[in-house]
Amino acid sequence: MKVQKTISLTPDTAAIADNMDNFSQWIRISLRAYRDNLSLGKEIRARTRWAQCALYLASYIGDLDTNDLTSDEVMTLANNHAKKQMTLEEFE
């Protein structure tokens, strides 16, 4: 069941909210994160780093000659390449 709540926004924050696709959903996600003691900034940074890691590995795979390789062999090569990295920051 939906419960109506009213919040106060400044003109600046109201303009930001107006540009969001689903402001109410964003508020609900933020409230749950607050309840669970999660930092949205830390989560976004972590997801960005993992996305950079995925792009790095995709680039590596793209440079491989995969014509005679199975998908499992390609994944093994990518996995072995990823294990050469010492930290997630090295993917940047």
C-alpha positions in Angstrom: 0.0 0.0 0.0 1.4 3.4 -0.9 1.6 6.0 1.8 1.6 9.7 0.7 4.4 11.8 2.3 5.3 15.4 1.6 8.8 16.7 1.5 10.0 20.3 1.3 12.4 21.2 -1.5 14.2 24.4 -2.3 13.8 25.9 -5.8 17.2 24.4 -6.7 16.4 20.9 -5.5 12.9 21.1 -7.0 14.5 21.7 -10.4 16.7 18.7 -10.0 13.7 16.5 -9.0 11.8 17.8 -12.0 14.5 16.4 -14.3 14.5 13.0 -12.8 12.5 10.2 -14.4 11.2 8.7 -11.1 11.9 10.9 -8.1 9.8 8.8 -5.8 11.7 5.7 -6.6 15.0 7.5 -6.0 13.7 8.7 -2.6 12.6 5.1 -1.7 16.1 3.7 -2.7 17.8 6.4 -0.8 15.7 5.8 2.3 16.5 2.0 2.2 20.2 2.8 1.8 20.0 5.1 4.8 18.3 2.4 6.8 20.9 -0.2 5.8 23.8 2.3 6.6 24.9 2.2 2.9 26.7 5.1 1.3 25.3 5.8 -2.2 28.6 7.6 -3.1 30.7 4.5 -2.2 28.3 2.3 -4.1 28.4 4.4 -7.2 32.3 4.5 -7.1 32.4 0.7 -6.7 30.1 0.2 -9.6 32.0 2.6 -11.8 35.3 0.7 -11.0 33.7 -2.6 -11.9 32.4 -1.1 -15.1 35.9 0.1 -16.0 37.2 -3.4 -15.2 34.6 -4.9 -17.6 35.5 -2.4 -20.3 39.2 -3.2 -19.8 38.6 -7.0 -20.2 36.2 -6.4 -23.1 39.0 -4.5 -24.8 41.5 -7.3 -24.1 39.1 -9.9 -25.5 38.4 -7.7 -28.5 42.1 -7.7 -29.3 42.3 -11.5 -29.2 42.1 -13.7 -32.3 39.2 -15.7 -31.2 38.3 -17.4 -34.5 39.5 -20.9 -33.4 38.6 -20.5 -29.7 35.5 -21.7 -27.9 33.7 -19.3 -25.6 35.1 -21.2 -22.6 38.6 -20.8 -23.9 38.1 -17.0 -24.4 36.7 -16.7 -20.8 39.7 -18.6 -19.5 42.1 -16.3 -21.3 40.3 -13.3 -20.0 40.2 -14.7 -16.5 44.0 -15.5 -16.6 44.6 -11.9 -17.8 42.5 -10.5 -15.0 44.4 -12.5 -12.4 47.6 -10.8 -13.5 46.2 -7.5 -12.0 47.0 -7.0 -8.4 44.2 -4.6 -7.4 41.0 -3.3 -8.9 42.6 0.1 -9.3 45.1 -1.2 -11.8 42.2 -1.7 -14.2 41.8 2.1 -14.5 
